[in-house]
Amino acid sequence: MPIDWILADLDFQGWSQFSSKDCSIDKVMGQLGFIIMENDVLIERNSPALVTSAEGLPPHTDHHLSHYILWHCLVPDSQGGYSIMVDGLRIFRSMPSNIQELLRSIHLKEHSVFKDDVGYHPLIYETPIGDRIYYSVLFEPTAFWLAGERLTKEQKEAFDTFNEAVKVAKTMRIKLKPGECLVVDNRRILHGRSPLQDNSNRLLKRYWIGKEELEKSVEQRV
Protein backbone atom coordinates (compact mmCIF):
# COMPACT_ATOMS: atom_id res chain seq x y z
CA MET A 1 0.00 0.00 0.00
CA PRO A 2 1.51 3.37 -1.02
CA ILE A 3 1.98 5.76 1.88
CA ASP A 4 -0.35 8.27 0.20
CA TRP A 5 -3.19 5.76 0.65
CA ILE A 6 -2.43 5.44 4.35
CA LEU A 7 -2.44 9.21 4.80
CA ALA A 8 -5.69 9.47 2.81
CA ASP A 9 -7.30 6.82 5.05
CA LEU A 10 -6.26 8.74 8.16
CA ASP A 11 -7.72 11.94 6.78
CA PHE A 12 -10.98 10.33 5.65
CA GLN A 13 -11.81 7.78 8.36
CA GLY A 14 -9.23 8.40 11.09
CA TRP A 15 -7.41 5.05 10.80
CA SER A 16 -5.55 2.83 8.35
CA GLN A 17 -4.54 -0.83 8.26
CA PHE A 18 -1.51 -1.91 6.25
CA SER A 19 1.18 -4.58 6.00
CA SER A 20 4.73 -3.74 7.03
CA LYS A 21 5.77 -5.70 3.93
CA ASP A 22 3.99 -3.21 1.69
CA CYS A 23 5.02 0.02 3.40
CA SER A 24 7.88 0.79 5.77
CA ILE A 25 6.76 1.52 9.33
CA ASP A 26 9.59 4.02 9.72
CA LYS A 27 8.45 5.82 6.58
CA VAL A 28 4.87 6.07 7.85
CA MET A 29 5.94 7.36 11.25
CA GLY A 30 8.37 9.79 9.63
CA GLN A 31 5.48 11.28 7.65
CA LEU A 32 3.32 11.62 10.77
CA GLY A 33 5.82 13.10 13.24
CA PHE A 34 8.15 11.91 16.00
CA ILE A 35 8.05 8.78 18.16
CA ILE A 36 7.41 10.10 21.68
CA MET A 37 6.83 6.70 23.32
CA GLU A 38 7.46 3.10 22.26
CA ASN A 39 6.58 -0.05 24.18
CA ASP A 40 5.47 -3.67 23.95
CA VAL A 41 1.81 -4.51 24.50
CA LEU A 42 1.56 -7.96 26.08
CA ILE A 43 0.14 -9.71 29.12
CA GLU A 44 2.16 -9.14 32.29
CA ARG A 45 0.88 -11.46 34.99
CA ASN A 46 1.69 -9.30 38.02
CA SER A 47 0.96 -5.89 36.51
CA PRO A 48 -2.05 -3.93 37.86
CA ALA A 49 -2.45 -2.09 34.54
CA LEU A 50 -5.55 -2.98 32.54
CA VAL A 51 -3.70 -2.71 29.22
CA THR A 52 -1.32 -5.53 30.25
CA SER A 53 -4.13 -7.81 31.46
CA ALA A 54 -6.22 -10.23 29.42
CA GLU A 55 -9.34 -8.12 29.94
CA GLY A 56 -11.03 -6.17 27.19
CA LEU A 57 -10.52 -2.43 26.96
CA PRO A 58 -13.43 -0.04 26.34
CA PRO A 59 -12.99 2.72 23.74
CA HIS A 60 -10.64 5.49 24.87
CA THR A 61 -7.78 7.68 23.71
CA ASP A 62 -4.18 7.70 24.93
CA HIS A 63 -2.13 10.71 26.03
CA HIS A 64 -3.25 13.88 24.23
CA LEU A 65 0.28 14.62 22.97
CA SER A 66 0.18 11.41 20.96
CA HIS A 67 -1.41 12.65 17.76
CA TYR A 68 -1.27 9.16 16.25
CA ILE A 69 -0.87 5.63 17.61
CA LEU A 70 0.64 2.85 15.50
CA TRP A 71 0.49 -0.82 16.49
CA HIS A 72 2.66 -3.42 14.75
CA CYS A 73 1.47 -6.99 15.30
CA LEU A 74 4.21 -9.52 15.97
CA VAL A 75 2.12 -12.31 17.55
CA PRO A 76 -1.71 -12.28 17.46
CA ASP A 77 -3.98 -13.84 20.07
CA SER A 78 -5.32 -17.23 19.00
CA GLN A 79 -8.96 -16.16 19.39
CA GLY A 80 -9.52 -12.65 20.78
CA GLY A 81 -7.59 -9.41 20.77
CA TYR A 82 -9.63 -7.59 18.14
CA SER A 83 -8.89 -3.88 17.88
CA ILE A 84 -12.07 -1.84 18.38
CA MET A 85 -12.52 1.67 16.99
CA VAL A 86 -15.18 4.36 17.39
CA ASP A 87 -15.15 7.85 15.86
CA GLY A 88 -15.32 9.94 19.04
CA LEU A 89 -15.58 13.26 17.25
CA ARG A 90 -18.51 12.01 15.17
CA ILE A 91 -20.33 11.09 18.39
CA PHE A 92 -19.57 14.51 19.86
CA ARG A 93 -20.85 16.28 16.74
CA SER A 94 -24.07 14.27 16.88
CA MET A 95 -24.89 15.76 20.30
CA PRO A 96 -27.24 18.77 20.65
CA SER A 97 -25.44 22.12 20.84
CA ASN A 98 -26.19 22.59 24.54
CA ILE A 99 -24.64 19.19 25.34
CA GLN A 100 -21.62 20.04 23.19
CA GLU A 101 -21.01 23.24 25.13
CA LEU A 102 -21.15 21.39 28.45
CA LEU A 103 -18.76 18.72 27.17
CA ARG A 104 -16.28 21.44 26.19
CA SER A 105 -16.19 22.58 29.83
CA ILE A 106 -15.21 19.15 31.22
CA HIS A 107 -11.62 18.23 32.08
CA LEU A 108 -10.47 14.62 32.52
CA LYS A 109 -7.53 13.36 34.52
CA GLU A 110 -4.38 12.38 32.64
CA HIS A 111 -1.35 10.40 33.81
CA SER A 112 1.87 12.41 34.02
CA VAL A 113 4.08 11.01 31.27
CA PHE A 114 6.00 13.99 29.91
CA LYS A 115 7.88 16.78 31.67
CA ASP A 116 5.27 19.54 31.41
CA ASP A 117 2.14 17.44 31.97
CA VAL A 118 -0.39 19.04 34.32
CA GLY A 119 -2.47 15.98 35.21
CA TYR A 120 -5.68 16.85 33.38
CA HIS A 121 -6.89 17.80 29.92
CA PRO A 122 -10.13 19.03 28.28
CA LEU A 123 -12.44 16.37 26.91
CA ILE A 124 -13.03 18.47 23.78
CA TYR A 125 -10.58 21.14 22.68
CA GLU A 126 -9.95 23.36 19.67
CA THR A 127 -6.84 23.10 17.48
CA PRO A 128 -5.82 24.75 14.18
CA ILE A 129 -7.36 21.77 12.37
CA GLY A 130 -10.62 21.81 14.34
CA ASP A 131 -12.03 20.09 17.41
CA ARG A 132 -10.09 17.19 18.94
CA ILE A 133 -11.06 14.74 21.69
CA TYR A 134 -9.31 13.41 24.80
CA TYR A 135 -11.18 10.48 26.35
CA SER A 136 -8.77 8.46 28.43
CA VAL A 137 -11.46 6.53 30.24
CA LEU A 138 -10.61 2.97 31.27
CA PHE A 139 -12.94 2.39 34.23
CA GLU A 140 -16.21 3.96 35.32
CA PRO A 141 -15.60 7.42 33.83
CA THR A 142 -17.19 9.71 36.39
CA ALA A 143 -16.06 7.68 39.38
CA PHE A 144 -12.46 7.04 38.39
CA TRP A 145 -10.90 9.33 35.81
CA LEU A 146 -13.00 12.37 36.58
CA ALA A 147 -13.45 13.98 39.99
CA GLY A 148 -17.23 13.56 39.88
CA GLU A 149 -17.89 15.84 42.84
CA ARG A 150 -16.38 18.73 40.86
CA LEU A 151 -18.96 18.43 38.10
CA THR A 152 -22.13 20.43 38.09
CA LYS A 153 -25.35 18.49 37.70
CA GLU A 154 -25.60 19.66 34.09
CA GLN A 155 -22.01 18.62 33.31
CA LYS A 156 -22.53 15.18 34.79
CA GLU A 157 -25.73 14.66 32.80
CA ALA A 158 -23.97 15.74 29.59
CA PHE A 159 -20.98 13.50 30.32
CA ASP A 160 -23.25 10.53 31.09
CA THR A 161 -25.08 11.15 27.80
CA PHE A 162 -21.79 11.12 25.90
CA ASN A 163 -20.55 7.99 27.72
CA GLU A 164 -23.75 6.14 26.90
CA ALA A 165 -23.48 7.16 23.24
CA VAL A 166 -19.94 5.74 23.14
CA LYS A 167 -21.13 2.46 24.67
CA VAL A 168 -23.86 1.91 22.07
CA ALA A 169 -21.97 3.29 19.06
CA LYS A 170 -21.30 1.08 16.06
CA THR A 171 -17.68 -0.06 16.19
CA MET A 172 -15.09 -1.15 13.66
CA ARG A 173 -13.35 -4.40 14.67
CA ILE A 174 -10.02 -5.48 13.20
CA LYS A 175 -7.78 -8.42 14.08
CA LEU A 176 -4.22 -7.81 13.01
CA LYS A 177 -2.18 -10.63 11.49
CA PRO A 178 1.59 -10.98 12.01
CA GLY A 179 3.34 -8.14 10.21
CA GLU A 180 0.20 -6.01 9.91
CA CYS A 181 -0.11 -2.52 11.34
CA LEU A 182 -2.94 -0.30 12.49
CA VAL A 183 -2.50 3.45 12.80
CA VAL A 184 -5.19 5.72 14.25
CA ASP A 185 -5.72 9.43 14.75
CA ASN A 186 -5.60 9.44 18.56
CA ARG A 187 -7.34 12.82 18.81
CA ARG A 188 -10.37 11.62 16.85
CA ILE A 189 -10.69 7.84 17.10
CA LEU A 190 -11.41 6.04 20.36
CA HIS A 191 -9.75 2.64 20.45
CA GLY A 192 -10.28 -0.46 22.56
CA ARG A 193 -9.65 -4.19 22.53
CA SER A 194 -11.68 -7.36 22.91
CA PRO A 195 -10.59 -9.78 25.68
CA LEU A 196 -7.58 -12.05 25.22
CA GLN A 197 -7.04 -15.68 26.15
CA ASP A 198 -5.71 -15.94 29.72
CA ASN A 199 -2.58 -17.64 28.42
CA SER A 200 -2.26 -15.38 25.37
CA ASN A 201 1.19 -14.69 23.96
CA ARG A 202 -0.13 -11.78 21.87
CA LEU A 203 2.57 -9.18 21.27
CA LEU A 204 2.23 -5.79 19.61
CA LYS A 205 4.70 -2.95 19.34
CA ARG A 206 2.97 0.33 20.14
CA TYR A 207 4.24 3.73 19.06
CA TRP A 208 2.94 7.10 20.20
CA ILE A 209 3.59 9.64 17.46
CA GLY A 210 3.63 13.36 18.26
CA LYS A 211 4.47 16.58 16.48
CA GLU A 212 7.72 17.17 18.38
CA GLU A 213 10.23 15.27 20.47
CA LEU A 214 9.38 15.38 24.18
CA GLU A 215 11.18 14.88 27.45
CA LYS A 216 9.55 12.25 29.66
CA SER A 217 8.64 13.06 33.24
CA VAL A 218 10.93 12.07 36.11
CA GLU A 219 8.39 9.44 37.19
CA GLN A 220 8.53 7.76 33.80
CA ARG A 221 12.33 7.87 33.55
CA VAL A 222 12.94 6.15 36.88
Secondary structure, DSSP 8 states (H G I E B T S, - for coil): --HHHHHHHHHHHSEEEEETTTS-HHHHHHHH-EEEEEEEE---TT---GGGSSS-EEEE---TT-SEEEEEEEE--SS---EEEEEHHHHHHTS-HHHHHHHHT-EEE----BTT--SEEESEEEETTEEEE-----S-TTTTTS-GGGS-HHHHHHHHHHHHHHHHS--EEE---TTEEEEEETTTEEEEE----TT---EEEEEEEESS---B-HHHH-
